[in-house]
C-alpha cells in the first residue's frame, strides 16, 4: 500500500499555491505516449519536505506500462493485487468496476493487518500485506521477491516498500507497475478491447491540462495530506502539514460549491482547475497528465475521512460540519460506488496496524458513516451511462 510506505525527510517544501477556477477549456489533441523513462510520480513531484520530521514517500520501483512491447494488452494475462483498506488501491478497484474489467483482469485481495509495521529498524519481520486465497504467495514480500530477486536486500537497513496496488504480468512473472495513478490510467485506456464497458472514459483528452492542475492540490493537500498529518514526527511537521491540508480542503470545497463534480457535470479521473504554477512548470515536465486522478482520487480519501483520518491522523475536521460541499460530493459519488467501500475493513487496518500511532490497537466503534441514506437533496444518481464517451 503506497500509504504505508513512507520515510521521513527534512528539506523545506514550498507553500501550497492557491489555485483559481479554470474559466475556459479548449479541446486538445491527446498527449504523446510516455518515453522509456517513467514520468515522475506524484510522490516525487509533490514531495513533502516542509519541516524536520515530515513524511516523505519513497520512489516506486516498478513503472512499466501495459501496451509496451514487453507487456501487451490481453485478457487473462494480468493480476491486480489490491487492499480494500488502501485509498490508493481503491481508485484502481473503482476504475476496474466502472470499465467492467472484472473478467479481463484477475484480482487478489489482502487481509487487513500490516504486522510489524514500524518507524525504525530492524525491519526483518516486516512482510507487508497478507494475501487472501493466493496459493503461491502468503505475503506481498514474497510476490516482490519472486518478481525481483534480491528486492528486500536492495533496501539495506531501510524498510522495504511492499506496497499495493501491484499490477502483475502472469506471462512474464514480473511486476509491471506499483504506481496507482499509472495503473488506474492503464485500466481506463489500455484494456478497452476486453472491457464490458469500453465506452466509459474517465480521462477525456480534452481535459488533460485541467486534470493535472487539480492534482496539484488534491494529491499533496488531501490524499497525501492526511498522511502527512498522521505520520508527522514533530509538532512543526504536523502544524505545516495540517495547515496545507486545511487550505486544500477549503479550496476544493469552494470549487464544489459551484459545480457537481470537479469537472462540471462529468465524473472523471480529473477536474477543471488551473494554477499559475502549473501553467509554468508543466512545460518542463515530460509526462502523460491524463493519468492523474481527482474525482475518483478525492472520493477514496473522503470515504475514509470521518471514521479514520479525522481521528487517527489528527486532521480534526468533520466533513458535514466543516466542508459541506465535500460532504455532498462524497454522498453523491457513494450512491454509485458504495459496493467498492468496506469501511469496517479499512478501520481495522489503520487502527490495528499502526501501533506506533495507536499502541493498544483499539478500533473505535464510531463514528457511523453518514454518506448513505436520505438523498432527497441530491440530483439523480450517477449511472454508468453518464460516464460513456
Secondary structure as UniProt FT lines:
FT   HELIX           2..4
FT   STRAND          6..9
FT   STRAND          20..21
FT   HELIX           42..45
FT   TURN            52..53
FT   STRAND          54..57
FT   TURN            66..67
FT   TURN            69..70
FT   TURN            75..76
FT   STRAND          78..82
FT   TURN            84..85
FT   HELIX           87..99
FT   TURN            102..104
FT   STRAND          106..110
FT   TURN            115..116
FT   TURN            124..125
FT   STRAND          130..131
FT   HELIX           140..147
FT   TURN            149..152
FT   HELIX           153..155
FT   TURN            156..157
FT   STRAND          166..169
FT   TURN            170..173
FT   STRAND          174..177
FT   HELIX           180..189
FT   HELIX           192..194
FT   TURN            196..199
FT   HELIX           205..207
FT   HELIX           208..217
FT   HELIX           218..223
FT   HELIX           224..230
FT   HELIX           235..256
FT   TURN            257..258
FT   STRAND          263..264
FT   STRAND          273..274
FT   HELIX           276..281
FT   HELIX           282..284
FT   HELIX           289..291
FT   HELIX           295..302
FT   TURN            303..304
FT   HELIX           305..309
FT   HELIX           310..312
FT   HELIX           319..322
FT   HELIX           324..337
FT   HELIX           338..340
FT   HELIX           343..353
FT   TURN            355..357
FT   TURN            359..360
FT   TURN            376..377
FT   HELIX           384..387
//
